[in-house]
Amino acid sequence: MTTHSLEFIAFGLVARVIASDAELLLEAADGLPPGWRAHGDGPVSVTFGITEDGKVTVNNGTVAATGSRDGGLFVLSGTIRHHLAEHAPDRVFIHAGVVAVGGAGIVIPGRSMTGKSTLVHALVRAGATYLSDEYAVVDPNGMIHPFPKPISLRLDPTTSRLLPDASVPPEQIGTAPVPARLIIATKFERDATWRPDLLTAGEAALALIDNTVPARSRPGDSIAAATRLSGQALSLSGPRGDASVTAAAILELAAGNGADVTSKEAADRPAGEA
């Protein structure tokens, strides 16, 4: 059977995608990780495959048989991003949303279904610069690099259909790495009020490590990345309710109106209260 292939590099990982037809390969390329670029002939570390009927493979081993072209493309894109997060050299990928304000990052660690994409979207709508709703990509110096995939506010978590207002204006997409200023460990709880506890640097590092993709395969790098981020940032933890209300409080804190938070009692104050 004739196949069509594309070799690419993203965050130092060199890979190949093979598709059963040229049009399918072009569609697969649309789902490659942010910042990818074509790579010339040479050794690759992994080969991903997709067929017209939605079968997805990694190094010829089947990882999903979705039964549909669209389903296969959706799974392929996520599979590639997860493999990159696990194996990218010299980078540590942490499950987190990231936005920036004034050139400094706000990191929201958490896995899928915790509400981090919704909060990231609210922060962007309130004026923050978008870096990612999926991964904080940390380099050895503790800088967080943009990973601006489309924000995943899905009508149905099992599909790739996004809500129509989830797009980010190009001028609000970050292009440069940023240091961490705030770490917000939170998840959505209906009727909750955002009244966070202050975390120590050690507690914040543990929250980050719990969401670090290569924590088991590269524990030393993972601990170092989490420690660098937590050492730079003010860290808060607690459940949140409405995303827009929480986003406003976080942006007020990032702007300096709550930068004197140094105790649990202070952290418990409503945003803006003297």
N, C-alpha and C positions, 0 to 999 in steps of 0.2 A: 504494500500500500504506500502511495506517495505521501510524504509528510512535508510540512513546512516548519521552519525553525527560526528562532530569534535568540541570539545571545545578548545578555545584558549584564550590567554591573550596577549594584545599589549598595551604598554604605560598605564598600569593599568586598562584597560577596559577588562572585561571578557565577552566573547560572544560565540555563538554556530553557526555553519553552518550545515544545513541539506540538503542532496542531495538525488535525487531519485535513484541513484545507486552508487556503490563504486568507479568506475572509474571517474564518474563525481565529486565526493567528492575530489578525489586526484587532479583533474584539478582545482577545486575551491581553494584548499589549495595553489596551485602555485600562486594564485592572492591575497593571504592574505597580510596584511600590513608588511612592513619591520620590522624585529625584533620580529615577533610574535613567541610564543612558545605554545606547547600543555599545556592544563590546565586540572587537574583532575576533577572528578565529583564534582559538587557544584553549587551554585547559579550563574546564568548568567544574565547579564543586557539586552541582546538583542539576538534574534535568527534570522538569515538570512537563506533563503531557495532558492534553485534553482532546476528546473526540466529539464528533457531531452529536452523539447521543448522551453526552454529559458525563462520560467517564473521566475521572481525574487520576493521574498517576504521579508518583514521585520515584525517580530512578526505576521506572518500569513496574513498580509495585502499585496496585490499585488502592487509593485511599478513599474514593467515593464513586458510586455509580448512581448518579442523580436521575438519569432517565430523560433529561432535557438539556438542550443547549444552554439556556439561560441559567439553569441550576448549576450546570458544570462550570460556567464562567464565574458565578458567584463563589462557589466553593474553591475554585482555582485561585482566585484573587486572595482570599483569606488564607489559603494554604501557603502561598508564596510569602505573604507578609509574616505569617507565624514562623516559617522556616528562617526567614531573614532575622527576625527577632531573636531566635535561638542561636543562630550561627554567625551573625555579622562580626567580623574581626574588629577589635579596638573600639567597639561600641557596646553599651549595655542598654537593652530595651526594657523599659518598665511599663506595665499596663497603667496608663494614666492619660488623662486629658491635660493639655497644656495650652495656656494663653500667655500673652505678655502685655505688660503695661509699663510704659516708660523704659523699655529695654530690659525689663526684668521679668522672670517667669513666675507664673502661678501654676503649680503642679497639683493635679487632682488624681491621686492614685485610686485604682479600682478596676475590677474586671467588668465584663459585660453584664448588663441588667442592673447595675448599681445606680444608674442615672447620671453618670459622668458626662455622656455626650449631651444630654439635655442641659446640664449646667454649663458646659463649654459653650453651647449654642447661645444660652442666655447671656453669658459674659461677652461673647462676640457681638451680639445684638446691642449690648450696652456700650460698645466701643473698644473692647479689647482686641488685640492682634491674635489671630488664630495660628497655632503651631500644630496641634494634633488633637483628635478625640480618641486616639487609640494607644499611642506609645509616647513616652518621654524617652528620647534617644540621647544617651549621656556619653560624652567622650571622656578620655582619661583625665581631663582638667576640670571635670564637673560642669561643663557647658552643655546645655540642652539644645539639640538641633531640630529644626522643623521637620515634621512628618505629616504634611497637610493633606491627608486623604479626605474625600468628601465626608462631611459629618453624617454619621449613621443614625439619623432620627427616622426609624423605620416604622411604617404602618404595621408591618408584621415582621418580627425578629427573624423569621426563617426566609425572608425574601430580601432582594436588593432594592425594593421600591422605597425611595426616600420621600419624606414630606416635602412639599413644594417650596417651603421657605427655609430649607436647611442649607442652601448654598451660601458661600461666603464671598463678599465682594473682593475682587483681586487685590485691591489696595489694603485689605485687612489680613492678608495672608503673609505670615512671617517668612523672611528669607535668610535671616542670620541667627546664629546660636545666641542663647541668652543664659545668664546665671539664674538660679532659683532665688525668689524673694519670699514666696509663700508656698507652703505645702498644706493643702486642705484635704484631710482624710474624712470623707463624708459619703453618705448614701441616702437616697431618697426614702423618706417614710411619710406616708400620708398624714397630714395634720401636724407634722413636727414643726418646731420653731428653731431656727438656726441660732443656737446659743452654745457656741463651742467651748471645749476645754483646751487649754494650752498644753501642747506636748513638749516634752524634753527632746533634745536632739537624738538621744538614743531611742525614744519611743517612735519618733518620726522615721528614723532609719529602719526600724523593724516593720513599720507600715509599708515602707517602700520595698523592702526585701520580700515581704509577703506577696508583692505584685510584680516581682522581677522575673522576667521570662527565663534567663539562664541561671537562676539561683542555684540549681543543683549541678548543672554541667560546668559552671564557672563561678563557684562560690566566692573566690577571692575578688574577682572583678566586680561581682554583684555587690558585695559588702562595701568595697571601696567606693563604688558609684553612689550607693545609698548614703554612705557616711558623708561624702562630699556635698551632696544635695542638702541633707539635713543640717549640716554645719553652716550652710550659707543662709538658711531660711528661718522665718518665723513659721511655726507649725501648729495647726489647730485641728481638732477632731470633734465630730458630733453629727447627729442626723440633721437633715434639712428637709424642709417642705417645699414651698413654691420656689422654682428655679430663679425667676426674675428677682424676687425679693432677696434671696441669698446672694445672687450675683451683685446686686447693688451694695450689699454689706461688704462683700469681698473686695469690690473695687474701691470702696471708701477706705478700707484698711490698706489696700495697696497704694493708694494715693498719699498715705501718711497720716490720715485722721485717726487711725488706731494703732500707729506704730509703737506706742508706749505700752502695749499689752505685755506684761511681764509676770502675770499670775493668773491662776484659774479664776479668781474673782473678777479681775479686769477683763479676761476673755469672755466671761459670762455677761458683761454689759451689752445691752443692745447697741448696735452700731450708731455712733454719733452722740451717745449719752456721755455727759461730762463726768 
